[in-house]
Amino acid sequence: MTPIDLYTLAMIAAGAFFFFAGTLGLLRFPDLHSRLHALTKADNLGLGLIVLGLLPRMGDVATMLKMLLVWVLVVGAAATVAQLIARIALPGHLRSRPKDDGR
């Protein structure tokens, strides 16, 4: 194995570990906010490590930049969605459904 192979393997394994840790946090943590924190942080880091591990395998600079752009967009989307979910879940933001009076 070449050093590039070892680097790629190590980065992808580290990324997979963070994906697993995020999933474990999603299943184990007690409330929504801690679950969101564990999932978004671990998944963003896991995807970043996988992208960094795959960069040496790319043939040209344009493909590398596309992969980095996808990673940046995913990080931004995950942060935005987590923020929206967390704000909606704050006490007083969830409204109960109006009661059906049978009309």
Residue pairs with C-beta under 8 A, 6 or more apart in sequence:
1 9
4 56
4 57
7 53
7 56
8 53
8 54
8 56
8 57
9 53
10 53
11 49
11 50
11 52
11 53
11 54
12 49
12 50
12 53
12 54
14 46
14 49
14 53
15 45
15 46
15 47
15 48
15 49
15 50
15 53
16 46
16 50
17 46
18 42
18 43
18 45
18 46
18 49
19 42
19 43
19 46
19 47
21 38
21 42
22 38
22 39
22 40
22 41
22 42
22 43
22 46
23 39
25 34
25 35
25 37
25 38
25 39
25 42
26 35
26 38
26 39
29 35
29 38
32 85
32 86
32 89
33 86
33 89
36 82
36 85
36 86
37 82
39 82
40 78
40 79
40 82
43 78
44 74
44 75
44 78
44 79
47 71
47 74
47 75
48 71
48 75
51 67
51 68
51 70
51 71
54 67
55 64
55 67
55 68
58 64
58 67
87 93
88 94
